[in-house]
Amino acid sequence: MIQELTARFSDTTEKRQRAIFSSLFIATNKIQTLFDKNIPQLSLKQFMLLAIVRQSKEQMTFTQLGNILGCSRQNIKKLAEILEKKGFITIQQSPQDPRAMCIFPTAKVEQYFEHDFSQYQEELKYLFEVYTEEEVETLFVLLSKLYVGIENLERKGTSK
């Protein structure tokens, strides 16, 4: 099936662009389904929010986190409330802006990443084992470039 679709969409740049767009959508859905099925403690969206909060050098507001994750402030708030109930974070006023709310990780976040998630990091290798080191580097560069295209699309959407 995939080979047939690839052949059907490989003869023009326009068709390839549509195929890439569709593939990105399908791939993210499949990854989310697999992750959610195999890691019952957190959804993929909850995990991504925790990963960003954990890696951030400073506390970020719901709005900032929404911009990074590509979703609304309200979606971040919903995810944060669930994570707070699970004991992974606390929600507090921003030290810089008393009108904004920030997410602060608890000790449970580090415990999760050190113990619970480490087993799934091994499984992540399966996703990329079909690539050479050079292909991983190329994919990384191309995905980084895709973000520039997304920013272009966002700007076009705000200029209407």
JOURRA-V871202 format. One record per residue. N is the residue number from 1. RES is the residue in one letter. SS is DSSP state (h for helix, s for strand, l for the rest). PHI is phi in whole degrees, 0 to 359 (NA if undefined). D_CENTER is the distance of its C-alpha to the mean C-alpha in Angstrom with 2 decimals. Layout:
{{N & RES & SS & PHI & D_CENTER} {N & RES & SS & PHI & D_CENTER}}
This chain:
{{1 & M & l & NA & 27.58} {2 & I & h & 296 & 24.81} {3 & Q & h & 297 & 27.63} {4 & E & h & 295 & 29.45} {5 & L & h & 296 & 26.57} {6 & T & h & 300 & 25.98} {7 & A & h & 296 & 29.70} {8 & R & h & 291 & 29.84} {9 & F & l & 250 & 27.15} {10 & S & l & 257 & 28.05} {11 & D & l & 269 & 31.19} {12 & T & l & 223 & 30.03} {13 & T & h & 298 & 27.32} {14 & E & h & 300 & 26.71} {15 & K & h & 294 & 26.30} {16 & R & h & 297 & 23.96} {17 & Q & h & 298 & 21.74} {18 & R & h & 296 & 21.71} {19 & A & h & 294 & 21.04} {20 & I & h & 297 & 18.07} {21 & F & h & 302 & 16.60} {22 & S & h & 297 & 17.40} {23 & S & h & 298 & 16.15} {24 & L & h & 298 & 12.61} {25 & F & h & 298 & 12.74} {26 & I & h & 296 & 14.48} {27 & A & h & 298 & 12.42} {28 & T & h & 294 & 9.11} {29 & N & h & 296 & 11.55} {30 & K & h & 294 & 13.26} {31 & I & h & 297 & 10.49} {32 & Q & h & 297 & 9.57} {33 & T & h & 298 & 13.37} {34 & L & h & 297 & 14.13} {35 & F & h & 296 & 11.86} {36 & D & h & 298 & 13.17} {37 & K & h & 288 & 16.61} {38 & N & h & 269 & 16.82} {39 & I & l & 233 & 15.48} {40 & P & l & 291 & 17.41} {41 & Q & l & 292 & 17.08} {42 & L & l & 224 & 13.47} {43 & S & l & 282 & 11.29} {44 & L & h & 299 & 7.82} {45 & K & h & 295 & 6.86} {46 & Q & h & 297 & 9.52} {47 & F & h & 299 & 8.54} {48 & M & h & 297 & 5.25} {49 & L & h & 297 & 7.82} {50 & L & h & 298 & 10.42} {51 & A & h & 298 & 9.08} {52 & I & h & 292 & 8.92} {53 & V & h & 300 & 12.22} {54 & R & h & 295 & 13.65} {55 & Q & h & 277 & 13.21} {56 & S & l & 290 & 14.44} {57 & K & l & 280 & 18.15} {58 & E & l & 224 & 18.99} {59 & Q & l & 292 & 18.23} {60 & M & l & 244 & 16.10} {61 & T & s & 281 & 17.00} {62 & F & h & 303 & 15.23} {63 & T & h & 297 & 15.54} {64 & Q & h & 298 & 14.09} {65 & L & h & 295 & 10.97} {66 & G & h & 297 & 10.79} {67 & N & h & 298 & 11.35} {68 & I & h & 292 & 8.52} {69 & L & h & 277 & 5.90} {70 & G & l & 76 & 8.37} {71 & C & l & 220 & 10.26} {72 & S & l & 281 & 13.67} {73 & R & h & 301 & 15.22} {74 & Q & h & 295 & 16.64} {75 & N & h & 296 & 13.45} {76 & I & h & 297 & 12.47} {77 & K & h & 300 & 16.11} {78 & K & h & 298 & 16.07} {79 & L & h & 298 & 13.20} {80 & A & h & 296 & 15.06} {81 & E & h & 297 & 18.34} {82 & I & h & 294 & 17.38} {83 & L & h & 295 & 16.14} {84 & E & h & 293 & 19.38} {85 & K & h & 299 & 21.47} {86 & K & l & 278 & 20.11} {87 & G & l & 87 & 21.14} {88 & F & l & 277 & 17.95} {89 & I & s & 217 & 18.24} {90 & T & s & 238 & 20.87} {91 & I & s & 251 & 20.66} {92 & Q & s & 220 & 23.22} {93 & Q & s & 297 & 24.52} {94 & S & l & 293 & 23.37} {95 & P & l & 296 & 26.07} {96 & Q & l & 270 & 26.08} {97 & D & l & 220 & 26.05} {98 & P & l & 297 & 27.63} {99 & R & l & 277 & 26.29} {100 & A & l & 260 & 22.60} {101 & M & s & 251 & 20.86} {102 & C & s & 236 & 18.77} {103 & I & s & 253 & 17.01} {104 & F & s & 241 & 18.85} {105 & P & s & 289 & 17.88} {106 & T & l & 260 & 20.76} {107 & A & h & 299 & 22.18} {108 & K & h & 298 & 20.58} {109 & V & h & 296 & 17.13} {110 & E & h & 297 & 18.83} {111 & Q & h & 300 & 20.77} {112 & Y & h & 298 & 17.81} {113 & F & h & 291 & 16.12} {114 & E & h & 283 & 19.63} {115 & H & h & 249 & 20.96} {116 & D & h & 295 & 19.00} {117 & F & l & 279 & 15.83} {118 & S & h & 303 & 17.95} {119 & Q & h & 295 & 19.24} {120 & Y & h & 278 & 15.92} {121 & Q & h & 297 & 15.28} {122 & E & h & 298 & 18.43} {123 & E & h & 294 & 17.20} {124 & L & h & 300 & 14.25} {125 & K & h & 300 & 17.20} {126 & Y & h & 298 & 18.31} {127 & L & h & 297 & 15.46} {128 & F & h & 251 & 16.67} {129 & E & l & 292 & 20.33} {130 & V & l & 277 & 21.37} {131 & Y & l & 254 & 20.71} {132 & T & l & 281 & 23.08} {133 & E & h & 301 & 22.16} {134 & E & h & 294 & 22.96} {135 & E & h & 294 & 20.82} {136 & V & h & 298 & 17.73} {137 & E & h & 298 & 18.75} {138 & T & h & 296 & 19.32} {139 & L & h & 299 & 16.02} {140 & F & h & 300 & 14.31} {141 & V & h & 296 & 16.73} {142 & L & h & 293 & 16.34} {143 & L & h & 293 & 12.57} {144 & S & h & 299 & 13.28} {145 & K & h & 291 & 16.03} {146 & L & h & 300 & 14.04} {147 & Y & h & 297 & 12.48} {148 & V & h & 296 & 16.19} {149 & G & h & 296 & 16.91} {150 & I & h & 296 & 14.34} {151 & E & h & 298 & 16.06} {152 & N & h & 300 & 19.33} {153 & L & h & 295 & 18.54} {154 & E & h & 297 & 17.62} {155 & R & h & 298 & 20.89} {156 & K & h & 298 & 22.82} {157 & G & h & 293 & 21.69} {158 & T & h & 275 & 22.88} {159 & S & l & 272 & 26.11} {160 & K & l & 284 & 27.46}}
